[in-house]
Amino acid sequence: MELLFDAKCTLGEGPCWDEGIARLVFVDIEEKGVHVYDPGTGHDEFIHVGDYVGAAVPRESGGLVLALSHGFYHLDLESRKLSLIGEAEPGVSYNRFNDGKCDAAGRFWAGTMNRDESARTGSLYCLETDLSIRRVITDVGVSNGLGWSPDNKTMYYIDTSTQKVVAYDFDLSTGEIDNQRVVVEITDGSPDGMSVDAEGMLWIAHWDGWRISRWDPNRGTLLQEWMLPVARVTSCAFGPSLASGESPLYITTARSRLSSVDLANQPHAGSLFRLTVSTKGQPTYSFRG
């Protein structure tokens, strides 16, 4: 486990590899900005967007698409200009967007949560490539990790408040889901962000669990786990494979709401970590709208 960048994120989240610019993109939700990080040079660019940013994904036509508090925006990386694509929850002040990811057809899936986690007021939305917004799941506590099996026939989803990872039958051509079932239950901390590797195994970040774990969703069994020196592990994403055949797994963390004693014991809370593993990841898909 390598400390890659001492970003001191308040709430680091949502890493994804942007192949178009060869950079790792991740967000700091509470500091209202996007990090664009070059692992080769260690150079980081922080773009402040003035609103809670739950997720950022590459856009095939350039720039990024962000899930801000209530809707979806395009961010031009050169001008730093934000352009509204569409609002999912206009006027719903008690919610904000949290995690999100694109499927292989280029749709952007992202979900909302109650800001103080006091009620199940969140939903999971799909931003279609025609820029329409579809609400897919309701009654969500804390919408979080997403992923798809390598054959694109299964979608995995985490509502952190349930302590579970659920799976759905997934139709890539339509984006429809069906047949919900529980595949993993987490007891060490709470399940947060997630990535799915090329073998179809789930990599799960444990909020207040000090770890990343790898699971077989077909059997519900824990395969491996790696400990971190920080409690609030938020998400993980694969980068491109290395010449050795190994792959980097980038891991975001948080320092939000930690006490001064906790911060003294976890000086690298909020940092970006990297784990080099023998497993390959799946490609990071861009938004095609």
Backbone torsions as a table, in degrees:
resi	resn	phi	psi	omega
1	MET	NA	117.1	-173.9
2	GLU	-109.4	129.3	170.9
3	LEU	-75.9	111.1	-173.1
4	LEU	-92.9	-44.0	-174.8
5	PHE	-150.1	117.8	-180.0
6	ASP	-80.8	75.0	-171.9
7	ALA	-74.9	-19.8	-176.3
8	LYS	51.3	42.5	176.3
9	CYS	-65.9	138.4	171.1
10	THR	-69.2	-49.1	176.7
11	LEU	-140.7	75.6	176.8
12	GLY	-67.4	139.2	-174.9
13	GLU	-158.3	167.8	163.1
14	GLY	57.1	47.7	178.3
15	PRO	-67.0	143.2	171.6
16	CYS	-152.7	146.5	-179.2
17	TRP	-88.7	121.4	177.7
18	ASP	-95.9	101.7	-175.7
19	GLU	-65.3	-31.3	-177.7
20	GLY	-62.6	-33.5	179.8
21	ILE	-114.8	2.4	179.8
22	ALA	52.8	51.2	-179.6
23	ARG	-137.2	155.1	171.1
24	LEU	-92.0	126.4	178.2
25	VAL	-106.9	131.1	171.9
26	PHE	-149.3	166.0	-173.0
27	VAL	-117.5	157.8	166.2
28	ASP	-118.0	99.7	-171.2
29	ILE	-57.5	-50.7	-172.3
30	GLU	-77.4	-23.1	174.9
31	GLU	-89.9	1.8	170.4
32	LYS	59.8	49.9	-179.1
33	GLY	-157.1	172.9	-177.0
34	VAL	-120.8	131.0	172.9
35	HIS	-94.8	134.2	172.6
36	VAL	-119.5	105.4	-166.3
37	TYR	-116.3	134.8	177.5
38	ASP	-103.0	105.3	-178.7
39	PRO	-65.2	-22.9	-179.2
40	GLY	-70.7	-39.8	-176.8
41	THR	-106.8	-18.1	-175.1
42	GLY	81.7	5.2	-179.7
43	HIS	-77.8	133.4	179.0
44	ASP	-124.4	135.1	174.0
45	GLU	-114.8	123.6	178.5
46	PHE	-105.4	123.3	-178.6
47	ILE	-110.0	111.2	179.5
48	HIS	-80.9	128.3	-175.9
49	VAL	-113.0	-3.5	172.5
50	GLY	78.2	13.3	178.9
51	ASP	-154.7	156.9	174.3
52	TYR	-57.6	128.3	-179.2
53	VAL	-118.9	109.1	-174.3
54	GLY	-80.0	-28.2	-177.2
55	ALA	-161.1	154.0	175.1
56	ALA	-139.8	134.0	178.5
57	VAL	-132.5	152.8	176.0
58	PRO	-66.0	148.9	173.4
59	ARG	-109.9	131.1	-174.8
60	GLU	-56.8	-32.9	-178.9
61	SER	-85.7	1.2	177.5
62	GLY	117.7	150.0	-178.8
63	GLY	77.2	-161.5	-178.1
64	LEU	-126.9	157.3	167.7
65	VAL	-110.9	129.3	-177.5
66	LEU	-111.5	145.2	167.4
67	ALA	-101.5	102.4	178.7
68	LEU	-88.2	-162.5	-172.2
69	SER	-53.6	-47.4	-170.1
70	HIS	-123.8	-4.2	-176.7
71	GLY	-167.0	-170.6	-173.5
72	PHE	-106.3	138.0	-178.0
73	TYR	-135.5	150.6	170.5
74	HIS	-95.8	134.9	176.2
75	LEU	-114.3	117.4	173.8
76	ASP	-80.5	119.6	-174.3
77	LEU	-72.6	-22.1	179.2
78	GLU	-83.3	-50.0	-178.8
79	SER	-86.9	-16.6	-174.8
80	ARG	63.3	23.0	179.6
81	LYS	-82.4	136.0	175.3
82	LEU	-98.8	135.9	177.3
83	SER	-129.5	128.7	-179.3
84	LEU	-68.6	130.8	172.1
85	ILE	-95.8	-47.0	178.6
86	GLY	178.7	148.1	178.3
87	GLU	-98.1	133.2	178.6
88	ALA	-91.2	-36.3	-176.5
89	GLU	-134.5	62.6	-178.3
90	PRO	-62.2	131.7	176.6
91	GLY	80.2	-0.6	179.3
92	VAL	-89.0	85.8	-171.0
93	SER	-70.8	-21.6	-175.5
94	TYR	-85.7	-3.2	177.7
95	ASN	-113.6	162.5	166.9
96	ARG	-149.7	157.1	174.7
97	PHE	-70.8	151.1	177.7
98	ASN	-122.4	-107.4	-172.6
99	ASP	-89.0	162.2	178.3
100	GLY	-167.2	162.3	-177.0
101	LYS	-164.5	156.0	177.8
102	CYS	-96.4	143.6	173.1
103	ASP	-87.2	178.9	-174.5
104	ALA	-69.2	-16.2	176.6
105	ALA	-90.2	-1.2	176.9
106	GLY	89.1	13.8	173.0
107	ARG	-81.6	148.3	178.7
108	PHE	-106.0	114.6	178.3
109	TRP	-100.7	130.0	178.0
110	ALA	-152.8	149.0	-175.7
111	GLY	-125.1	161.9	-179.7
112	THR	-109.1	168.8	178.9
113	MET	-150.0	156.7	172.3
114	ASN	-68.5	132.2	-173.9
115	ARG	-57.7	-38.6	-180.0
116	ASP	-104.7	11.3	175.7
117	GLU	58.2	30.4	-176.2
118	SER	-91.3	-10.4	-177.7
119	ALA	-155.5	160.4	-179.4
120	ARG	-90.2	71.3	-175.8
121	THR	-103.7	1.8	-176.6
122	GLY	-83.8	168.1	177.2
123	SER	-146.0	161.0	171.4
124	LEU	-104.4	129.3	-178.1
125	TYR	-116.5	157.9	173.9
126	CYS	-125.6	118.5	172.4
127	LEU	-87.2	109.3	-177.2
128	GLU	-75.0	163.0	-178.7
129	THR	-69.8	-14.0	173.0
130	ASP	-89.8	8.7	177.2
131	LEU	75.2	7.7	171.6
132	SER	-79.1	156.2	-177.2
133	ILE	-117.7	127.1	-176.5
134	ARG	-119.4	128.6	174.3
135	ARG	-86.4	126.8	-171.4
136	VAL	-108.9	-42.0	-178.1
137	ILE	-131.4	137.4	177.7
138	THR	-116.8	-179.6	177.9
139	ASP	58.8	46.0	-177.7
140	VAL	-101.1	136.9	176.9
141	GLY	-80.7	-67.6	178.4
142	VAL	-133.2	98.2	-179.3
143	SER	-67.6	129.9	-173.5
144	ASN	-141.5	-128.7	-166.9
145	GLY	-57.1	146.4	177.7
146	LEU	-134.2	153.8	174.9
147	GLY	-174.3	164.5	-178.8
148	TRP	-132.3	148.3	176.2
149	SER	-67.3	156.5	-178.5
150	PRO	-57.8	-28.3	178.1
151	ASP	-88.6	2.7	178.2
152	ASN	60.5	24.9	178.9
153	LYS	-100.8	-7.6	-179.2
154	THR	-134.6	134.7	172.0
155	MET	-110.7	135.8	177.8
156	TYR	-109.3	145.0	-174.2
157	TYR	-148.5	140.0	178.2
158	ILE	-117.1	122.8	162.1
159	ASP	-105.2	104.7	-171.0
160	THR	-54.0	-34.1	-176.2
161	SER	-64.0	-17.5	-179.3
162	THR	-91.6	-14.2	-174.2
163	GLN	65.4	17.9	-174.1
164	LYS	-127.7	155.2	166.0
165	VAL	-107.7	126.8	178.1
166	VAL	-110.9	156.4	177.3
167	ALA	-119.7	150.3	174.8
168	TYR	-131.0	146.5	164.8
169	ASP	-64.5	135.7	-172.9
170	PHE	-126.9	131.9	176.3
171	ASP	-105.2	106.7	-176.3
172	LEU	-62.8	-32.9	-175.7
173	SER	-70.6	-30.6	-177.2
174	THR	-113.2	-20.0	-174.7
175	GLY	77.5	13.6	179.6
176	GLU	-83.1	146.4	177.5
177	ILE	-123.0	154.9	-177.2
178	ASP	-160.1	164.4	169.8
179	ASN	63.0	62.0	178.7
180	GLN	-67.5	137.2	172.7
181	ARG	-151.5	153.1	179.4
182	VAL	-83.9	132.4	179.8
183	VAL	-116.2	-25.4	-179.6
184	VAL	-144.3	140.4	171.6
185	GLU	-121.5	133.2	-175.8
186	ILE	-106.0	132.6	178.8
187	THR	-118.0	-20.5	178.4
188	ASP	-94.9	98.6	-172.8
189	GLY	73.8	-157.2	-178.8
190	SER	-126.1	142.2	-179.5
191	PRO	-69.4	133.0	-176.9
192	ASP	-120.1	-115.4	179.5
193	GLY	-75.8	168.4	-172.1
194	MET	-154.0	152.0	171.4
195	SER	-136.8	153.4	179.1
196	VAL	-118.3	126.7	-176.7
197	ASP	-85.4	179.4	-175.5
198	ALA	-68.8	-14.4	176.6
199	GLU	-94.0	-0.9	179.2
200	GLY	85.8	11.4	178.6
201	MET	-88.5	151.5	-176.3
202	LEU	-97.7	131.9	174.2
203	TRP	-109.1	118.4	-169.5
204	ILE	-120.6	133.3	174.5
205	ALA	-89.3	137.6	-176.9
206	HIS	-108.4	107.7	173.3
207	TRP	-67.9	127.6	-174.6
208	ASP	58.9	24.7	178.2
209	GLY	-118.9	-5.9	173.7
210	TRP	63.9	24.3	-171.3
211	ARG	-156.5	163.8	164.8
212	ILE	-116.1	136.3	180.0
213	SER	-126.8	152.8	177.7
214	ARG	-117.7	128.9	-173.4
215	TRP	-127.2	148.6	169.4
216	ASP	-92.9	108.5	-175.6
217	PRO	-72.3	-16.4	180.0
218	ASN	-76.5	-25.9	-179.4
219	ARG	-116.2	-11.7	-177.6
220	GLY	70.1	27.5	-174.3
221	THR	-109.0	144.2	175.7
222	LEU	-78.9	128.1	-179.1
223	LEU	-99.4	-46.4	-178.7
224	GLN	-153.4	160.1	170.7
225	GLU	-149.7	151.0	-178.1
226	TRP	-128.7	130.9	-178.6
227	MET	-88.5	149.1	174.9
228	LEU	-119.0	161.6	179.2
229	PRO	-84.7	15.3	-179.9
230	VAL	-135.5	149.5	-173.8
231	ALA	-80.3	-41.8	-168.5
232	ARG	-95.4	81.4	178.9
233	VAL	-88.0	124.5	-166.9
234	THR	-106.9	-36.3	-177.0
235	SER	-167.6	173.0	179.5
236	CYS	-153.7	153.0	179.5
237	ALA	-153.8	144.8	178.4
238	PHE	-83.8	143.2	167.9
239	GLY	-97.8	-179.2	-179.5
240	PRO	-65.6	149.8	-178.5
241	SER	-62.1	147.0	179.5
242	LEU	-88.7	169.2	179.7
243	ALA	-61.3	-27.9	179.3
244	SER	-72.3	-11.4	-174.4
245	GLY	92.3	-9.7	176.2
246	GLU	-83.1	171.3	-178.5
247	SER	-133.4	145.1	173.6
248	PRO	-85.4	136.4	171.8
249	LEU	-111.3	117.3	-179.6
250	TYR	-92.7	135.5	-171.2
251	ILE	-127.9	124.3	176.9
252	THR	-97.9	153.0	-178.7
253	THR	-140.7	175.6	-174.4
254	ALA	-139.2	157.1	173.1
255	ARG	-122.5	7.0	-177.1
256	SER	-58.0	130.0	173.8
257	ARG	63.3	18.7	172.2
258	LEU	-81.1	143.8	178.8
259	SER	-74.1	168.1	177.8
260	SER	-62.7	-33.5	176.9
261	VAL	-67.2	-44.5	178.0
262	ASP	-59.8	-44.4	-178.3
263	LEU	-65.2	-35.5	176.7
264	ALA	-65.0	-34.8	179.4
265	ASN	-83.7	-15.9	-179.7
266	GLN	-128.9	68.8	-175.2
267	PRO	-62.6	-19.5	-178.7
268	HIS	-103.8	15.6	173.6
269	ALA	-59.3	136.2	-177.6
270	GLY	90.4	3.0	-179.4
271	SER	-86.5	166.0	172.6
272	LEU	-99.4	127.7	179.7
273	PHE	-114.2	161.4	176.8
274	ARG	-135.9	134.1	177.0
275	LEU	-121.4	124.9	178.7
276	THR	-95.2	122.8	-172.5
277	VAL	-128.2	161.7	-179.2
278	SER	-80.9	-14.2	-178.5
279	THR	-83.2	141.6	175.0
280	LYS	-90.0	147.5	174.4
281	GLY	-90.2	177.0	171.6
282	GLN	-92.5	161.8	179.0
283	PRO	-63.3	151.9	170.4
284	THR	-84.3	120.8	-177.7
285	TYR	-89.3	143.7	179.9
286	SER	-97.8	158.4	174.7
287	PHE	-74.2	130.1	-174.0
288	ARG	-100.6	8.1	179.7
289	GLY	-88.9	NA	NA
